[in-house]
């Protein structure tokens, strides 16, 4: 039997299009406005400058439990 998605998983699935292409700070603000927590996991191995890292940031989004990483760009 498959477990139902957590609140974070369900929210991310519903808002995936809203997050695509957003600068990282805006994506984090949108996720946190839903009452979820965000942690930056990795800014990418191909970091060139502070202006380019937004497209490569991996975020971990949680409600009560860690659900996985999502791309904010």
Secondary structure, DSSP 4 states (H G I P E B T S, - for coil): -PPPPPHHHHHHHHHHHHHTT--HHHHHHHHHHTT-EEEEEE--TT---TTTGGGG-EEEEESSSEEEEEE--
